[in-house]
Amino acid sequence: MTELIRNFYTALSNHDAEKMVSFYHDDIVFNDPIFGKLKGQTAKKMWYWLLENGKDMQIKYSNIEGNDAQGSATWEARYTFGIEKRPVLNRVKAYFELKDGKIIKHVDDYSLHRWATQTMGWKGKIMGGTAYFKKKLQFKSRRMLENYQISRNTIV
């Protein structure tokens, strides 16, 4: 499992979405604070969309642990966000479960409030920790992902 996780983050560091999703099981379930729960092809397409839109993203990963069934890692992403090009440093704790030699479950855990403060300034600091903000952000993020899939003729 540790080698699989290492390869996954190496592909992310290299902005190679095709390689990344090759480590995902067809029935992958991904979950994080921004997108919420994504399944199957939608979870895979998220990485294409993120890498296509995050050309300046730099990745570091560490603390990879695991056994035959599950694993975890710590990783961070540095990038600029939005029209104002606000600098973001997102520190993430990731958890994985394996099935048939591939990642079947992937959970990224991080502070949405911290992320919102970095990406939106004072508005994010005030609203970023609320359930309302999280629900609205997940709705908007999924909508952008759907539009991306439509524009690529890859509706899933």
Secondary structure by P-SEA (a helix, b strand, c coil): caaaaaaaaaaaaaccccccccccccbbbbbccccccccaaaaaaaaaaaaaacccbbbbbcccccccccccccbbbbbbbcccccbbbbbbbbbbccccccccbbbbbccaaaaaaaacccccccccccaaaaaaaaaaaaaaaaaaaaaacccc
